[in-house]
Amino acid sequence: MTATAGVPPLRSNPTARTHDVTNQVPPLVGHDIADDPVLLEGVRREGAEWYLDDLHRIGRRAGGEEVQRWAEQANRHEPELRTHDRYGNRVDEVDFHPAYHSLMDVAIGEGLGGAPWADDRPGAHVARAAGFMVWSTTEAGHGCPVSMTYAVVPALRSAPALAKEYEPLLTSRVYDPGLRAPAGKRGLLAGMGMTEKQGGTDVRANTTTAVEAADGTWRLRGHKWFTSAPMNDLFLVLAQAPGGLSCFLVPRVLPDGSRNTFRIQRLKDKLGNRSNASSEPEFDDTVAWPVGAEGQGVRTIIDMVTMTRLDCILGSASGTRAALAQAAHHIRHRSVLGAKLIDQPLMRNVIADLGVESEAATTLALRIAGAADRAQRGDAGERAFLRLATAVGKYWVCKRQPAAVAEALECLGGNGYDEASGMPRLYREAPLNGIWEGSGNVNALDVLRALTREPDSLEAFRTEVEAAAGADARLDAAWRELRGELVLTEDAQLRARRLVERLALVLQGSLLVRHAPHAVADAFCASRLAGDRGLTFGTLPARSDLGGIIARLPAGSPTV
């Protein structure tokens, strides 16, 4: 008798196939990322309608398979530090995957770096902001050197001779990587070095020193703690001069072609932003040129900081929108219990709530970009508004991104937790903008400074909010209550976060009441201003027009 005696033979079932894949969502690829009503309406409203054809072109490229592959490769194959060459010579270079260079080439070629400063058209900075949002949706890490290059120009103008020499190359649309004498390149990238390990946010505690040399240059000595994009060509650096903390221009390569001392001690091993190299450089008799008056370093570099804070807002609005697009695409295709997720009431509440959050962030970001554009053209009221709105927006939009991305990831369930979905990269990236250029407390305290020292900024803010007066009783009531809290008493620092949060919400509410469809504005005012919601996304009031909100979702969403 055999061992299998009495066991019936196995019979194949031609209808049972273990490898069939059903109910899985196709990748969101081959679409136009700029095909987003919130974005397009904001661009028109803020004065850059002339840019829409280019924006769609960038959007189609950003949504294509090739660029999505670049994004994945640039993060999987991270930058590598080479401190020495094969012969033992110090070189301090960082090698990037070709995909990173491809992303940078498009970004600079599309004018997302310093180009708006050389463009006299009204709305040039709005156009650049919209392009930056669309392009960075696919990959955010390379946006750091792009952003710093954009932001350096107004600060460098504090040294007219340096600006005359370098600004034409900083505003160039040519990406020309590699360390060479700046004057011999077709385009330059810029960075900044402020923080040090003993000071961090407290830049006045910096110990890097600056001493004037006989030839009129200055020599720096010190160790910076967090300097991104060390392969950029020029850096604005803070150092202690005899007259106090001052700002200096440090080139990686000197005019004669020799290497400046810029010893990269290590690259940071970061949570996200993996495609971008962030470093600790050491200066030792490093040649530098002063930018601005001696002892006025913070005042000089703050123009650069302000513009990078604008990009933090743009980046967080973009990251939130990217996560929303993925979630909306997923629930359109995924079925549970016999019905598409998009048709199930609770999921509709979640995705609509995320849509409200994203629309409020995008609308505010573009409004601030519009203020920046008009301020550069001499509008004093817009400059005053920009001062307060940038600090408020930097705090709130960046603070909301991690929560929104986490909720969007959860819409995909376990599929969203898998690296192949791209959602983990969005999630790791989400906290960065809340930290870069000052964390939440720094920006909250900056709002207090603006309220105390620059009352015209509050007046401009008030004018903006009250442009919607009488349009929604909940907004009016929230603004009346907030005005009473704007009297800064001894406990102002203790309640600064609450104050800034309310400033952000009433500003967003005013913008949405004036510019968004009723469904969006009503849900925002009910949930964010009147408090008719829970503590998580997906708790909008039952009476909310969820269909009207869902109709506003970006690419990949259904038409309702």
Secondary structure as GFF3:
##gff-version 3
##sequence-region A 1 560
A	DSSP	alpha_helix	37	45	.	.	.	ID=ss1
A	DSSP	three_ten_helix	49	51	.	.	.	ID=ss2
A	DSSP	alpha_helix	52	62	.	.	.	ID=ss3
A	DSSP	alpha_helix	65	76	.	.	.	ID=ss4
A	DSSP	beta_strand	80	84	.	.	.	ID=ss5
A	DSSP	beta_strand	90	95	.	.	.	ID=ss6
A	DSSP	alpha_helix	98	109	.	.	.	ID=ss7
A	DSSP	three_ten_helix	115	118	.	.	.	ID=ss8
A	DSSP	alpha_helix	124	136	.	.	.	ID=ss9
A	DSSP	alpha_helix	143	156	.	.	.	ID=ss10
A	DSSP	alpha_helix	160	170	.	.	.	ID=ss11
A	DSSP	three_ten_helix	182	184	.	.	.	ID=ss12
A	DSSP	beta_strand	190	193	.	.	.	ID=ss13
A	DSSP	three_ten_helix	203	205	.	.	.	ID=ss14
A	DSSP	beta_strand	209	212	.	.	.	ID=ss15
A	DSSP	beta_strand	218	223	.	.	.	ID=ss16
A	DSSP	beta_strand	227	228	.	.	.	ID=ss17
A	DSSP	beta_strand	234	241	.	.	.	ID=ss18
A	DSSP	beta_strand	244	251	.	.	.	ID=ss19
A	DSSP	beta_strand	263	267	.	.	.	ID=ss20
A	DSSP	beta_strand	278	291	.	.	.	ID=ss21
A	DSSP	alpha_helix	297	333	.	.	.	ID=ss22
A	DSSP	beta_strand	335	336	.	.	.	ID=ss23
A	DSSP	beta_strand	339	340	.	.	.	ID=ss24
A	DSSP	three_ten_helix	341	343	.	.	.	ID=ss25
A	DSSP	alpha_helix	345	376	.	.	.	ID=ss26
A	DSSP	alpha_helix	380	411	.	.	.	ID=ss27
A	DSSP	alpha_helix	414	417	.	.	.	ID=ss28
A	DSSP	three_ten_helix	419	421	.	.	.	ID=ss29
A	DSSP	alpha_helix	423	429	.	.	.	ID=ss30
A	DSSP	alpha_helix	432	435	.	.	.	ID=ss31
A	DSSP	alpha_helix	440	453	.	.	.	ID=ss32
A	DSSP	alpha_helix	455	465	.	.	.	ID=ss33
A	DSSP	three_ten_helix	466	468	.	.	.	ID=ss34
A	DSSP	alpha_helix	473	485	.	.	.	ID=ss35
A	DSSP	alpha_helix	496	515	.	.	.	ID=ss36
A	DSSP	alpha_helix	518	524	.	.	.	ID=ss37
A	DSSP	pi_helix	525	529	.	.	.	ID=ss38
A	DSSP	alpha_helix	546	550	.	.	.	ID=ss39
###
